[in-house]
Structure formats: C-alpha cells, structure tokens
Amino acid sequence: MARRSRKEEEWENHERWLVSYADFITLLFSFFVVMYAISSVNEGKYRVLSETLVSAFSGHPWSPTPIRQEQASRATTASAPVQLPPLPKIADAVSVPGQAQSKPTSPVAGKPDPDNTRLDALQKGMETLLQPLIKSGSVMIHRSGLGVVIDLNAKILFPSAQANLTPAAEQTLAQIARVLAQVPYQIQVNGFTNDLPINTRLYPNNWALSAARAVAVVEIFSAHGVDPRHLVAAGYGKYHPVAPNDTAKGLAMNRRVSIVVVAPQHPSKAGVDPIMAGAIDQRG
C-alpha cells in the first residue's frame, strides 16, 4: 500500500458556538432572576409604613406589629383606600401686615364682634367728618365684604391730568389720616381714571396717572401718623369703571380714589383683588 504524501486533515467541529451560546443564555437568565429578587417588595413592611403615615396625619392609633403578607393582601382587597386630611388653605397661613400675631377671632354667641364694632364706629366717624362732601356727592362711604370703603371723587383731590394734591385736598386727607392712624388694619388706596387718553411728560397713560395719585394719598397718610406698614397703593387706570364713560357724569364718577380699610382675617390678605370693594353701582 502506497504511503500517503501528506497527513490526513483532522476533522473540524463547526458547532462549537452552541456551547458559548448556551453559557451566555444561562448567565442572562441568572442575571434577570437576581434583578427580580432585588426588586420584589415586602408588602408587609410596606403596609406598616402606610399605616404609620396615616396615623401621623389623622391622629388614629396604630399597631407597631408588622402585618403579614397574606393579611396585607386581604386587607388591601377588602378595605377602601385611606383618605388623608386636606392640607390647610394658603389663606390660613397669610396675615395682614401688622396683624401677624393676632389669632382668628370668632364671634361668641350673644357677644358682638369687636372688629365689626370698631369698623362700624370708623364708618360713623368718617360719615360725620366728611358729611359736607357726602352731601355734595364728592364722597361715598359704605361697608363691603372687605371692610369700610371711602370713595373720593378725583375732582376734589387733583387738577385734571395731574397727581399733585390741592391744598384743600391735603387738609381733607390729613383729617382722614388722623382717624385711620387709630385703626390697626390694612389700608389700601386704589387709584382709578376714566378712559380719556392721556400722554404727558410725567404720565404717559392713565395707568401711570392712577398709580401716582394712589401714591400721593398714601404719602399724605404716612406723613400724618398712619403706620406705613399698613398702607398699600395701587393704580388700576381706566379698566374698572363704575359708570359708562359716554357721559360727563360717568367720566367724573370714574375719576376716583378708593380708600379701603380691610377687615382683619379677610381672604383679601391672601391675594383677593380688593378693587371691587370700591366698584359698587353708584349710578343710582
């Protein structure tokens, strides 16, 4: 038998990749098993935490004994979800400047509310003080949901298109300030104009004019003893009329300054717009 010239080629296994693939699949399966074990939650401990939070907010007693998983499952399916008590409103946490230490007072049955009594006395005192101006229609005083509102027509305070108080207006406002200095409530001074356009060097529009007039009144009050921490000035321009601007009477009525003595513990201290206190229907 003839000798072969070269060695016979060894047989090569072309399916060795299956071994590596099987090892990879096994490792991948083990990885997901470990991840699942780590992510599983102990429902018993979760239930104890939930009961602790509920008891802390509602004040109900709770048991520190851990609840078993089976009991927790039955309790979850049998009982409705626990409702936490509502959070306090923002209005309960905000106070009027100068009234931070005062607590809300509720009128006791059979006893008058001291704040209402003081505001009633303030309204009567202002009506007596400003009686001549009230008779002439230049001043209106009334009570609203916000407190005592004093509406002064701008014609008795400022020249047309100006924010400089006349000497007579300064005397009138000084008398009002002496009364307001005795009241420890927030005082909001709101300026309003009609819709006649204005464009001067100092006041390019009605908004600027109304704000400047409110500031002028606030400065007089501060100079005559009213606590500056109680004073607020705001300008609303032509955007809150109390009468149509198509008549001379309506134009005059809309040129006004409203002084609002805000009743304590009123929601306006939380940001409710106080301008509607002075926007009553004066057309009647």
C-alpha positions as CSV (number, residue, x, y, z in Angstrom):
1,M,0.0,0.0,0.0
2,A,1.4,3.3,-1.0
3,R,2.4,5.8,1.6
4,R,0.4,8.9,1.5
5,S,2.3,12.1,0.6
6,R,0.7,14.3,3.3
7,K,-1.1,13.8,6.5
8,E,-4.9,13.4,6.6
9,E,-6.7,16.6,7.6
10,E,-8.2,16.4,11.0
11,W,-11.9,16.7,11.3
12,E,-13.1,20.1,12.5
13,N,-16.3,20.6,14.6
14,H,-18.3,23.5,13.2
15,E,-20.9,23.6,16.0
16,R,-18.7,24.7,19.0
17,W,-20.6,28.0,19.0
18,L,-23.5,26.3,20.6
19,V,-21.6,25.8,23.9
20,S,-20.8,29.5,24.1
21,Y,-24.3,30.5,23.3
22,A,-25.7,28.2,25.9
23,D,-23.4,29.7,28.5
24,F,-24.5,33.2,27.6
25,I,-28.2,32.3,27.8
26,T,-27.6,30.7,31.3
27,L,-25.8,33.8,32.5
28,L,-28.5,36.1,31.1
29,F,-31.2,34.1,32.8
30,S,-29.3,34.2,36.2
31,F,-29.0,38.0,35.8
32,F,-32.7,38.5,35.4
33,V,-33.5,36.2,38.3
34,V,-31.2,38.2,40.6
35,M,-32.8,41.5,39.4
36,Y,-36.3,40.2,40.1
37,A,-35.3,39.1,43.5
38,I,-33.8,42.5,44.3
39,S,-36.9,44.4,43.0
40,S,-39.5,42.4,44.9
41,V,-41.2,44.5,47.7
42,N,-42.0,43.2,51.1
43,E,-45.7,44.0,51.2
44,G,-45.8,43.5,55.0
45,K,-43.2,46.2,55.6
46,Y,-44.9,48.5,53.1
47,R,-48.2,48.1,54.8
48,V,-46.7,49.0,58.2
49,L,-45.2,52.2,56.6
50,S,-48.5,53.1,55.1
51,E,-50.3,52.7,58.5
52,T,-47.7,54.8,60.2
53,L,-48.2,57.7,57.8
54,V,-52.0,57.5,58.0
55,S,-51.9,57.6,61.8
56,A,-49.5,60.5,61.8
57,F,-51.8,62.6,59.7
58,S,-55.2,61.5,61.1
59,G,-54.2,61.0,64.7
60,H,-55.6,57.5,64.9
61,P,-53.6,54.9,66.9
62,W,-51.8,52.2,65.1
63,S,-50.1,48.9,65.9
64,P,-46.3,48.6,65.6
65,T,-46.6,44.9,64.9
66,P,-45.7,44.0,61.3
67,I,-48.6,42.8,59.2
68,R,-48.1,39.6,57.4
69,Q,-48.1,39.5,53.7
70,E,-51.3,37.4,53.5
71,Q,-53.1,39.7,55.9
72,A,-52.0,42.7,54.0
73,S,-53.3,41.3,50.7
74,R,-56.7,40.5,52.2
75,A,-56.9,44.0,53.9
76,T,-55.9,45.7,50.7
77,T,-58.6,44.0,48.7
78,A,-61.3,44.3,51.4
79,S,-60.9,47.9,52.5
80,A,-61.1,51.2,50.6
81,P,-58.0,53.4,50.4
82,V,-57.5,55.7,53.3
83,Q,-58.1,59.4,52.6
84,L,-55.5,61.8,54.2
85,P,-56.9,65.0,55.7
86,P,-56.8,68.1,53.3
87,L,-53.9,70.5,53.6
88,P,-54.6,73.9,55.1
89,K,-55.5,76.7,52.7
90,I,-53.0,79.3,51.8
91,A,-55.4,82.0,53.2
92,D,-55.0,80.4,56.7
93,A,-51.2,80.9,56.7
94,V,-51.1,84.5,55.4
95,S,-51.7,87.6,57.6
96,V,-52.4,91.2,57.0
97,P,-49.4,93.4,57.7
98,G,-49.4,94.4,61.3
99,Q,-51.7,91.6,62.3
100,A,-49.2,88.7,62.3
101,Q,-49.6,87.9,66.0
102,S,-53.3,88.1,66.1
103,K,-55.3,84.9,66.0
104,P,-58.6,84.5,64.2
105,T,-61.5,85.6,66.4
106,S,-64.9,84.0,66.1
107,P,-67.8,85.9,67.5
108,V,-69.2,84.3,70.6
109,A,-73.0,83.8,70.7
110,G,-74.5,86.8,72.5
111,K,-71.3,88.9,72.2
112,P,-70.6,91.4,69.4
113,D,-67.5,91.0,67.3
114,P,-65.0,93.7,68.4
115,D,-63.7,94.1,64.9
116,N,-67.1,94.8,63.5
117,T,-67.8,97.2,66.3
118,R,-64.6,99.1,65.6
119,L,-65.3,99.2,61.8
120,D,-68.9,100.4,62.5
121,A,-67.5,103.2,64.7
122,L,-65.0,104.0,62.0
123,Q,-67.7,104.3,59.3
124,K,-69.9,106.5,61.5
125,G,-66.9,108.7,62.4
126,M,-66.0,109.1,58.8
127,E,-69.6,109.9,57.8
128,T,-69.7,112.6,60.4
129,L,-66.3,114.0,59.5
130,L,-67.0,114.1,55.7
131,Q,-70.7,115.0,55.9
132,P,-70.4,118.1,53.7
133,L,-68.6,116.3,51.0
134,I,-71.1,113.4,51.2
135,K,-74.0,115.8,50.7
136,S,-72.3,117.3,47.6
137,G,-71.8,113.8,46.1
138,S,-68.0,114.1,46.2
139,V,-67.6,111.3,48.8
140,M,-69.3,108.0,49.3
141,I,-68.8,105.7,52.3
142,H,-70.1,102.2,52.6
143,R,-69.4,98.8,54.0
144,S,-68.5,95.9,51.8
145,G,-67.3,92.3,52.3
146,L,-63.8,93.7,52.6
147,G,-64.4,96.4,55.2
148,V,-65.1,100.1,55.1
149,V,-64.7,101.8,51.7
150,I,-64.3,105.6,51.2
151,D,-64.7,106.7,47.6
152,L,-63.4,110.2,46.9
153,N,-64.0,111.8,43.6
154,A,-60.7,112.9,42.0
155,K,-62.1,116.4,41.2
156,I,-61.8,117.3,44.9
157,L,-58.2,115.9,45.1
158,F,-56.3,116.6,41.9
159,P,-56.3,119.0,39.0
160,S,-57.0,117.4,35.6
161,A,-54.3,115.0,34.4
162,Q,-52.2,115.7,37.4
163,A,-51.2,113.8,40.6
164,N,-50.4,116.8,42.8
165,L,-52.9,117.2,45.6
166,T,-54.6,120.6,46.0
167,P,-54.2,122.4,49.4
168,A,-57.8,121.7,50.2
169,A,-57.4,118.0,49.4
170,E,-54.3,117.8,51.7
171,Q,-56.4,119.2,54.6
172,T,-59.2,116.8,54.0
173,L,-56.8,113.8,53.7
174,A,-55.0,114.9,56.8
175,Q,-58.2,114.8,58.8
176,I,-59.0,111.3,57.4
177,A,-55.4,110.2,58.3
178,R,-55.8,111.2,62.0
179,V,-58.8,108.8,62.2
180,L,-57.1,106.0,60.3
181,A,-54.0,106.3,62.4
182,Q,-56.0,104.8,65.3
183,V,-57.1,101.7,63.3
184,P,-54.6,98.8,63.3
185,Y,-55.9,97.4,60.0
186,Q,-54.6,97.3,56.4
187,I,-55.5,100.3,54.4
188,Q,-55.5,100.0,50.6
189,V,-55.5,103.1,48.4
190,N,-56.7,102.4,44.9
191,G,-56.5,105.0,42.0
192,F,-58.9,104.9,39.1
193,T,-59.3,107.1,35.9
194,N,-61.8,107.4,33.1
195,D,-61.0,106.3,29.5
196,L,-60.0,109.7,28.1
197,P,-56.5,109.2,26.7
198,I,-53.6,111.0,28.4
199,N,-50.0,111.4,27.3
200,T,-47.9,113.8,29.2
201,R,-44.2,114.0,30.1
202,L,-44.9,112.6,33.6
203,Y,-47.8,110.3,32.9
204,P,-47.8,108.6,29.5
205,N,-51.1,106.8,30.2
206,N,-54.0,106.5,32.6
207,W,-52.4,103.6,34.4
208,A,-49.4,105.7,35.4
209,L,-51.6,108.6,36.4
210,S,-53.9,106.4,38.7
211,A,-50.8,104.8,40.4
212,A,-49.2,108.2,41.0
213,R,-52.5,109.5,42.6
214,A,-52.7,106.5,44.9
215,V,-49.1,107.0,46.0
216,A,-49.8,110.7,46.6
217,V,-52.6,109.8,49.0
218,V,-50.5,107.1,50.7
219,E,-47.7,109.6,51.3
220,I,-50.1,112.1,53.0
221,F,-51.4,109.3,55.2
222,S,-47.9,108.3,56.2
223,A,-46.9,111.9,57.0
224,H,-49.9,112.3,59.3
225,G,-49.4,109.2,61.6
226,V,-50.7,106.2,59.7
227,D,-48.4,103.2,60.1
228,P,-46.6,102.8,56.7
229,R,-46.7,99.0,57.2
230,H,-50.5,99.1,56.9
231,L,-50.5,101.1,53.7
232,V,-50.9,99.8,50.1
233,A,-51.1,101.9,46.9
234,A,-52.3,100.5,43.6
235,G,-53.2,102.0,40.3
236,Y,-56.0,100.5,38.1
237,G,-56.2,103.0,35.3
238,K,-59.4,103.0,33.2
239,Y,-60.1,99.3,33.5
240,H,-62.6,99.3,36.4
241,P,-65.2,101.9,35.7
242,V,-68.3,102.3,37.9
243,A,-70.3,104.2,35.3
244,P,-70.3,104.4,31.5
245,N,-67.7,106.8,30.1
246,D,-70.1,108.1,27.4
247,T,-71.4,110.9,29.6
248,A,-69.8,113.8,31.6
249,K,-71.2,112.4,34.8
250,G,-69.8,108.9,34.1
251,L,-66.4,110.3,33.3
252,A,-66.4,112.3,36.6
253,M,-67.5,109.3,38.6
254,N,-64.8,107.0,37.2
255,R,-62.1,109.5,38.2
256,R,-61.8,108.5,41.8
257,V,-59.7,107.2,44.7
258,S,-60.9,104.4,46.9
259,I,-59.7,104.0,50.5
260,V,-60.4,100.5,51.7
261,V,-59.9,99.7,55.4
262,V,-59.6,96.0,55.2
263,A,-61.4,94.0,57.9
264,P,-59.0,91.6,59.8
265,Q,-58.9,87.9,58.9
266,H,-60.4,88.6,55.5
267,P,-59.5,86.5,52.5
268,S,-58.2,89.6,50.7
269,K,-55.0,89.2,52.6
270,A,-54.3,86.1,50.6
271,G,-54.4,88.0,47.3
272,V,-58.1,88.6,46.6
273,D,-58.3,91.7,44.5
274,P,-59.8,94.5,46.7
275,I,-60.8,96.9,43.9
276,M,-64.4,95.5,43.7
277,A,-64.9,96.9,47.2
278,G,-65.0,100.4,45.7
279,A,-66.7,99.4,42.5
280,I,-70.3,99.5,43.7
281,D,-73.1,100.7,41.5
282,Q,-73.1,104.5,42.1
283,R,-75.4,105.2,39.2
284,G,-78.5,105.0,41.4
